[in-house]
Amino acid sequence: MSDQRAHAMNVVNELWASSVVAAAVASALTDSAARTPAEALTIDDERGALLRTVPELESALASLWDDRSAVGSALVSVLSQGAAAAAGTTRAWSDLSDDAMRAQGEASALVAKLIVSRIAPAYGFLRSDSEARVLDVGTGVGAIATALAEAVPSAVITGIDIDSHPLAIAESRLGELGGVGGRVRLRHQDVLDLEEIGAYDLAWLPVPFIPDPIIDQALTKVITALRPGGLLVLGTISGAQDRRLRTANAWLAAVAGGSTLTTDDVIDRVNQRGFLRLKLFETVPGGPILVAAIRPSSDADAA
Ligand SMILES: C[S@@+](CC[C@H](N)C(=O)[O-])C[C@H]1O[C@@H](n2cnc3c(N)ncnc32)[C@H](O)[C@@H]1O
């Protein structure tokens, strides 16, 4: 075998094994039969044998264990998106299978958890004593909207999406939620067609899912819909310190027709618009970084 051929074999073998290891880690993290990291390594002999080829995986699983559902769902989601990108079957977000959409939805529910547990409290938002109007742009299968409605009894959430397919899945989820579902309103709408002014206390926009050519217009629409003093939360591509991770996330976003702007690009835009008290929040390893900031109440505030 030539040296070049041997090198190519090594490269492909390494990538092949790494992608299956990622699937095994996702499987271990989402395995409801595993009550501990040690069990995740022993329940399934073949999976355990594969996972034990990764140095110190048990201690890594142990440190992720409290967040295993969120990290596992995020890995399932990235594997599904990667498989669709590899097969050339993803031309738009709507081309993903229902399962991939649901997996992405489950992964994105972590955003709702972070908004409720860390982001809103950091700014004094979503307290139970007053109604909060929340805008969820790109609501998809409605995982963020429904998780917010369940966690915050005073919240009324408007979820908009350009695509009727995930919205149909979202509608059926609402039907299963009973009374809570009554506080979620879904609209089949492009973010560029938002016409509301100052109508929301908190607005969520997942930047990597909005195409680059319209992201600035989309930001303007969402900011206009937010009341002065309202809280803007943006999902952004992570990996500032890791070029491979950043370019990997940018490629997946671009393949699905979304924006490749990084966290730093988004911070620049938010600062240019005079937003106040900007803070960053990490999600899961590899996952998006959330950028939060307050819309200035007046031009004087922004100055
Ligand atoms: C990550 S997915 C949805 C995740 C969502 N949290 C869930 O629970 O499924 C992003 C969504 O943004 C939507 N989207 C893309 N461009 C949009 C636009 N211009 N206006 C509104 N929604 C858009 C897509 O159709 C897709 O459903």
The ligand as an SDF file (V2000), in Angstrom:
LIG
                    3D

 27 29  0  0  0  0  0  0  0  0999 V2000
  -33.8100   25.5590   15.5150 C   0  0  0  0  0  0  0  0  0  0  0  0
  -35.2100   25.5980   14.6260 S   0  0  0  0  0  0  0  0  0  0  0  0
  -36.4260   25.6560   15.8500 C   0  0  0  0  0  0  0  0  0  0  0  0
  -36.0520   25.3010   17.2730 C   0  0  0  0  0  0  0  0  0  0  0  0
  -37.2090   25.4890   18.1830 C   0  0  0  0  0  0  0  0  0  0  0  0
  -36.8570   26.0750   19.4470 N   0  0  0  0  0  0  0  0  0  0  0  0
  -37.9690   24.1970   18.3880 C   0  0  0  0  0  0  0  0  0  0  0  0
  -38.4460   23.9360   19.4990 O   0  0  0  0  0  0  0  0  0  0  0  0
  -38.1300   23.4480   17.4250 O   0  0  0  0  0  0  0  0  0  0  0  0
  -35.2440   27.2090   13.9240 C   0  0  0  0  0  0  0  0  0  0  0  0
  -36.5540   27.6000   13.2870 C   0  0  0  0  0  0  0  0  0  0  0  0
  -36.3940   28.8990   12.7100 O   0  0  0  0  0  0  0  0  0  0  0  0
  -37.3380   28.9910   11.6670 C   0  0  0  0  0  0  0  0  0  0  0  0
  -37.0360   30.1290   10.7920 N   0  0  0  0  0  0  0  0  0  0  0  0
  -36.0420   30.2300    9.8790 C   0  0  0  0  0  0  0  0  0  0  0  0
  -36.1250   31.4110    9.2420 N   0  0  0  0  0  0  0  0  0  0  0  0
  -37.1890   32.0740    9.7720 C   0  0  0  0  0  0  0  0  0  0  0  0
  -37.7860   33.3430    9.5100 C   0  0  0  0  0  0  0  0  0  0  0  0
  -37.3090   34.1540    8.5610 N   0  0  0  0  0  0  0  0  0  0  0  0
  -38.8520   33.7090   10.2410 N   0  0  0  0  0  0  0  0  0  0  0  0
  -39.3670   32.8840   11.1920 C   0  0  0  0  0  0  0  0  0  0  0  0
  -38.8470   31.6560   11.4760 N   0  0  0  0  0  0  0  0  0  0  0  0
  -37.7750   31.2560   10.7630 C   0  0  0  0  0  0  0  0  0  0  0  0
  -37.2130   27.6510   10.9720 C   0  0  0  0  0  0  0  0  0  0  0  0
  -38.3330   27.3470   10.1660 O   0  0  0  0  0  0  0  0  0  0  0  0
  -37.0370   26.7060   12.1650 C   0  0  0  0  0  0  0  0  0  0  0  0
  -38.2390   26.0900   12.5280 O   0  0  0  0  0  0  0  0  0  0  0  0
  1  2  1  0
  2  3  1  0
  2 10  1  0
  3  4  1  0
  4  5  1  0
  5  6  1  0
  5  7  1  0
  7  8  2  0
  7  9  1  0
 10 11  1  0
 11 12  1  0
 11 26  1  0
 12 13  1  0
 13 14  1  0
 13 24  1  0
 14 15  1  0
 14 23  1  0
 15 16  2  0
 16 17  1  0
 17 18  1  0
 17 23  2  0
 18 19  1  0
 18 20  2  0
 20 21  1  0
 21 22  2  0
 22 23  1  0
 24 25  1  0
 24 26  1  0
 26 27  1  0
M  CHG  2   2   1   9  -1
M  END
$$$$
